[in-house]
Amino acid sequence: MFEPLMSAYVIENIDTYLVDYLPGFLDSVRLTTFTLGTKPVRVQSVRWIQESDADTVCMDWAVSFKPSDTSDMNRKQLEKKVNPKVILTIRLGKGMVGAGIPVLVENMSFQGLMRVKLKFMSKFPHVKMVEACFLQKPEFDYVLKPIGGETFGLDVTNIPGLQSFVRDQVHAILGPMMYYPNVFSFDVDKFFSGELDITQANGVLAVTVYSTTAINAKDISGSLNPYIRFYLDKAQELGRSSVQENTLEPRWNETHFLMLNNLKSVLSFELRNQQTESKDRRIARGHFNLSNLNVEEDYCVEGYELDLMHNGNSLSQLKVDMRYMPVSKAIARDDGTVEPPVESNSGILRFTVHECRNLESVRLNPYVRVMINGTERIKTPVFKRNANPKFERSGEVVVLDQTAVYIRVEVKDSISFAEDSTVGVWKCYLVEMMQQLKKNDGWWDLTHDDGRKTFGRIRLSVQWKPVVMSGLSEALGGYGIYNPPIGIVRITFWRARNLKNVEGVASKSDPYVRVMSGSQVRTRTSVIDNNLDPEWGETQYVPVHSDMEDLKLEVMDWEAKIKDRSLGFTVLHMKELVKHVITETDDWYESTGNIIDQWVPLRSANRSPNKGELQYTAEFFPTLDLPEQATDGEEEHHSNQVGKSTDDSLDCIGAPTVFADKPATDLHGVPVKYTPDDLVDLMSYNSGVLTVKIHEVKLPIVATAYCQLAVDSLLPQFHTAKIKGRTLTFNEAGDAFVKEADFSRVAVEIKSGDLDEKEDEKLGYWVEPVNAIIRRIQSRRRSNEKNDDGDWFELMGTSIPGGQIRLSFSYTPVVNFTLNPNESLDNQGQLTVTLLKAHDLMAVNKSGTSDPYVVFTVNGERKYKSTTIKKTRNPVWNNESFIVPIQSRVIASFRIEVFDWNKFSGDVPLGSGGISLRGDFVESFVAKNVNIPLDGVAGVDGYVQVRLLWKPQLLIRKKTHTSVLGDQRTYTNMGLSNTSCDLSSTSRSSSFFLPPSKSSSSISKAAGALPLSFPSLESITRPSPPALSTSTSRWIPTSNASRPRSDSQSSSVFEQRTSIEMSNDDTLSQPETSAATGLNGSVTITLIEARSLVGVDKGGTSDPFARVIIGKKQVYKTKHMKKTLAPLWNESFSCYVSSQPTMMNIKVKDYNRFSNSVELGQYEGNVWDLLRPQDRITVVDRWLPLYPEGQGDIHVKIEFTQQ
C-alpha cells in the first residue's frame, strides 16, 4: 500500500535533484513514470556476530530484489503483480528545435551480502548509529531501452561489452563508499536533532583580517592585487576579503562572518592575486585547525600571526583575530525540563525556496533569485517548461540585526537568446515574514514590481538560529558591523620631497595624500599641481575604533581619466598613539602622550624602487568614556562608551546614557556635563564623532547605487557597498569628525554605481545641520527609546520626485581637544567688499584736490581696482563691490592702496593701509563698515571706508568633485544683524538661508526701499524653500554647491574689457555658481529687455544683442537693437534641460558689422538656482545683474515644463 504513494512522491520531487546532474548537451530530463513494482526487497537470511560493546549489534544480511521471480508468489499476488519500471523523458536541442525522447529502464534486480551494525542508546529513537557495507560486490541486472519505448525499444545491454562497462562503473562508484572494509555510516541521533546536514551552520566564526607583512613575491610578474580567500578542508569556500590594488603590503581591517557546521575542520587562508586578463593565481596559503578554538577561552584567538607558505617557504605573515560563536540551542536539564535557547537579534537565517504553482505558462523556464539586503544569496537551477517547479533550495546568511533584513524574491524566466524576464516578485521584511508564517502555510502571491498582481504563487520558509554575538566590540567594521570610535587622530600633512615622477618628461606628478582605513578612504588633502616637492600644511581628522586600526598614509598622483597612481605610502601604527588601559571594572583608551612629528620614507606599493619622503605630525584625542554601570536600574549590562550599543545585535546607534549614580568625571578624569534631567549634555560638546547609520534608500527608479557620507568636507569620508534595486537596504554605519557642531553640516549623497567615482552626477542627496541632529539624539534618549530604527527623510536632487532615505544617528564627544582657530569652519569662505568712501585724502592737484581710485590686494595678489572719482579729497563710490574667496582669514593679508590718477605724468600714491580679517572687523553674515587708516606716504592722512560681509563656505579647489556641502554655510543659530547691509552684493552672490529672527524683519523693512533693479527679498534671503522632513517638523535648507574650478578661478573670475575705459589690471569677480539640481524637462526662456547698459559707440550708445549658452552649447541669439542702452527684445525659445546642474550663460554684446562684437556684460548661473520644480517653483520672472558689476541688468522670464 505504501509503494504507490512513495513512487508518486519520487516523481513529484526527483526533478529537483536531476537538474543538478544534467549534462550540457541535454535540454532537460523529466521523470514521467516510476514504480518499484509489487514485490518488495527480501532479507533471505540473518547471521548474528558477537561484538565486544554491549550497546552494539552486528549482523550479516543476505538481501535480494528479484521482481521477475514468481516462485514464491500466490495466485492473488500474481494477478496484481506490477513490474518495476522507470521512464525518463530526455529532451535534446534548444528552444523550439528540441525534441523529447523517452528512455525506459525495467526489470531491475539485485542480490548481495551486507553487514549491518546498529549502535543503541537509551533515548528516542534508541538507535544512535547505523553502519552498513557490502561484504562482496553485489550482482544486479536491468533492461535499458533508450529508443523505441516498450513496443519497439531495443535493450542496449545486449550490445557486447556495454553491460560489463556499466557494471564496472557502478562498482567503481559504490566501492569507496560501502564495499568492505569501507563503511557507510548514518548518525540517526544527529539526523533527528537536525545536526546531520553538514550544509547547515551551527555557529559563526568572526574573522578580523588586519594586514600582512611585506609579501615576498619575486616570481609573480606584473602588479599585485591581493585578497584573502577563506575555505574549509581544501574545498568549501566560505568567503573572500576585498581586493587591495597594486600593493605588496595589503591592509584590510575587515571582519568577515564565516558559517561553520563544527570545529573539526581546518580553515585555510589563501592569499590570491586578482588578475583582469587571466585566472586569479594563488600566491600563498596558511592553515588554522579550528579545533584549537575549543581550548581557548570564549573560543577566541586575538593577534594571531599566521604564516603564509608557498613551496615550503614563508612569503608573508597574516595578522588575524578569530572568535567562534555557536548557535544558541535548547538545553535539557537533569530534572527533565528543557531550557529554551537564548534569544538574540543576531544569528543565522536559513531561507528555503520550496516551489511555485500556477505560473503564467507551461512554456516558462523558471528559476528563483533571493536577494537579502540587495545581495543575491540563493539562485535555483532552471526548470525547463514547468509551470509548477519544485526547487527545494536553501541558503544561509549571517544576520547582525534581524529587524534590518529586507528580502526580495524574484521568479525569472530563462530565455536562451535574450535577457531573462521577471515573471513575478515577492518582497517583505524578515520580521514581518516570520510573523506571517505563524498564520499561513508559507504560500505567497506573486506580484509585479509596482504591486499589481500576476499569475502564480510561491512557497517559502525561514529558520532562525540565534547566535549571541556579545563581546565582539573589538572587531573592526566591515560587512555591516560597526564599532563606536575610541577617539580621533589629528594628522597634519606638511610637505613631501623628492617624489616619484610618473608623468614622463613633459610634466610632473600632481600629488595629494589620502588616509585609508582598510579599503575606506577616510580623508585626503588637496592636489598640488606639477610638483615633486609639494607643501600642503593641511590638518585632517580621522576617527579610529581600535588600537589595532593602523592607518595607511598614501601619496597619490591625481589623474583625470584613469585611476590615480600611488607614489608611495607609510603606515601610522595606532599603538604608537593609543594606550589601552584595563582595570578590574573598566577598560578604556587614552593617548600615550606621544606626538609623532617626523619625516618618513615612502615605501613603494608595487615593485618599483622606493622614493620620496613625507613629513607629517599625528596626535590622538580620546572620546568621552563613562564608567560601566547599569542604567535606569533595569539593564544588567551596558557598554561603557557613550553611543556604544547595549543591544545584542551590535547596533551602535542611540544607546541611552541615563545613570543611577551619575559619575562626575569620565574614565579620563574629564568632568562630564549633564542636562537638568541628568542626561549627558551632548549639545555642550562642540567637537565629536558623528555616526550615521544608513538603513535604506528608496529611489523612484531602479538603479545600481551606493551612499557616501561627508561632514564639512568636499570629499566623502565613508561609502557603502553598491546595491541594485529600487529599495536599497544598506544597513551600514559610517562616521566622521565634527569640528564645530554649531556650524557643521552632514550630507549623504546617493551616487550611481555605474559611473566613475570622479563623476559628479548624483541620484539624490540629503543635508542637515549637525546641531539639529544632536537635538534629535537627545530627544530620543530623553524619551528612552531603546530601538532606533531611524527616521525617513526626503531626498533632494532626484530626477523624479519620491526618493527617501532612512537614517539614524549617534554622537560621541571628543575630550581634551581644542580646535585651532585656523581650522575653524568660520575661517574659510567668501568675503564681499564694498567700497563706500574716503575722507581727507592728500591733495596732489593744483586745484587742491585729487582724482583718487583704490586698488585692493589680498595675500599679495591684486584683486580689484575701483573707478576714479575726479577732483575731490572726499570721494564717494556707488555700486563698487567685489567678492573674493579666502582660504584662511586667520592668515589672510588684506590691504588697500589709494592712487591719484594722472593721465600724463603717471599715478601718484596717496597712501596705503590694511586690516586683519581674523579680528572684530569681520563677523559671519554681518555687514560691518570699517575705516582703514592710510599711511605709507609722507604727509598722508585720512582713511578709506569699506563694508565687509563674511560668508563662511567650503571652497572647492581644483580636482575635487562637486559636493552638496560646497556652498554657503547655514548657521541655524545666527541671522543678519540690524547693521546696514549691502543687499545688492548679497543678491549677486550665492544666497544663504536666514532663520526667522528680528534681523529678518529689519531686512524686510529695508527691502521696501530697494531699487527696482534688485530681485525680491525672497531671492536675497534664502536660496529656495526648505524641504520638510517626513519624520519631524523641521526645515532642511537646500544646497547651493560651488562647481569645481581651477586654482586661478577659485580666487576670482576675471574678465578683460576692451571697449570700456579700464586698464588691463581692472578686474571684477563673477559670483559663485552652485551644484543645485532639478528635474528633467524643458525650459522656455524669454529675453524681455535690458537696462543701464554701457555705451561703447561714438554717440554714447550701443547696438546690443544677447546670446544664450546652455551647458556648452549656444542655443539662441536675439536680434540687435540699434543705438540704445535699454533694448527691448521680447524673444522666446525653448530647450531641453536635465536634472543635473545646468549652467546658463547670457552674454550681452554690442553689434559691429565690420569688426568683432564687443562684450557689454554677462550673467552666468545654474538654472536650478532660479527654478525649483521640486518645490513647485516652475516660473521665474526677474532682473538678473550683468557682470562685471555696474554693466546693467537683463530682464528674463523662465518657465519649466516637466518631461
Order of alpha helices (4+ residues) and beta strands (2+ residues): alpha-alpha-beta-beta-beta-alpha-beta-beta-beta-beta-alpha-alpha-beta-alpha-beta-beta-beta-beta-beta-beta-beta-beta-beta-beta-beta-beta-beta-beta-beta-beta-alpha-beta-beta-beta-beta-beta-beta-beta-beta-beta-beta-beta-beta-beta-beta-beta-beta-beta-alpha-beta-beta-beta-beta-beta-beta-beta-beta-beta-beta-alpha-alpha-alpha-beta-beta-alpha-beta-beta-beta-beta-beta-beta-alpha-beta-beta
